[in-house]
Amino acid sequence: MSDACLFCRIVAGDIPADVVSERDRTLALRDIEPQAPTHVLVITREHYADLSTLVAADPTLVAEVVAHGAQVAADDGLEAYRFVFNTGSQAGQSVFHVHGHVLGGRPMGWPPG
């Protein structure tokens, strides 16, 4: 855990969050600045800075994050959704703790935006 990391502090219970569901190694919570009617973040309980770091360290956990995201979408009744990982500041990552964004509930055009 990093004391400076927002998501580590949420996992530790130091900062409140709108938690949607929990699993042993992941946590799903509503984004505080939603970009769609459903905008849920799926985070790892253990700190990994980004997706590349997680893939190198624990590929099985990547699958758990994706499975948790699919369950969040199903629980919200989404037939179609987007699941996005931003890796690095140039890709839009602003919290450097790996997390996937489950987005849905409206048409999701391409390119994203």
N, C-alpha and C positions, 0 to 999 in steps of 0.2 A: 504494500500500500504506500502511496505517496501522499503525504500530508497536504501537499499543494494541489493535488488532483481533485477536481470537482466530483468526478464519478467515484473515485475511491472513497471520498467523504460521504457520498450518498450510500454506497454499499455498507460503510461502517455505521450508518444511521446518524451521522453528525449533521446532515442536511436533509430536510424533508423532500420527498418526491411523490408524485402521483404514480405509484407502482401498480402496474397492470397485472403482472404475474412474476413468479419467482421459480427458479430451478436451482439445483445444487450449485452449478457453476456460472449461471447467467441470471440477469435481472432485466425485466422489461418495464419501462416507465414512459409516461407521456412527455413529449417534448414541450418545453415552456414557450417556444415560439413556433407553433405548428404551421407547416406549409401545406397541409391538406387536412380534411376532416379527421382522418386517422393519421397520426404522426407519432409513432412509438419508437423509442430507442431501445435496442437490445444490446446490453453491455455485459462484459465479462466481469465476474467478481474479482478476479485477479487482475492486476494492472499489466497491460501490454499497451505500448504507445500507439500502435496502429496495426492495420491488417497485416502488413508485411511481417512485422515482428511476431504477431500471433501465429501466422502460417509457419514461420521458421521454428517456433518454439513448441507449438501444440496444435497440429493440424486437426486432431479429433475435436478440439474445442471449437474450431471454426465451424465444423458440422453441427455442433450443439447450438451455436449462435444462430445459424441459418434455420435449423429445425424450430428453435424457439420463435424466431420471426415468422415462420410459416404458421405456427400455432396462434400467434397474436393476430395475424390476418384472418385466420379461420374464425377465431373467437369474436372478431369484430364484424363477421359476416361478409368479408371482402371476397369477391370472386376474382378480382384482378387487383394487383397491387404492385408497387415498386419496392425493392429492398436494396438500399444503397449504402456502400461504405466509402467514405471520403478518406483518402490516405495522403497526408501531407498538407501543408498550408496552401500550396498552389492548387490543390484539388478541393479546397473549402473546409478542410478539417480545422476546427477551432478548439476542440477539447482533445488533448492528446492522450486518450484512453480509448482503445478500440471500441467502436460501436457501429451497429447497423441501424439505418433508418427504415422503418416500415411505413410506407406512404400509400394512402388509398382513400376511397370514398368520393373521388372526383375523377374526371378524365385526366390521365397523365400523358400529356403530349410529348412529342420528341422534336427538338431536343428538350431535355429537362428544363424546367424553369417555372 
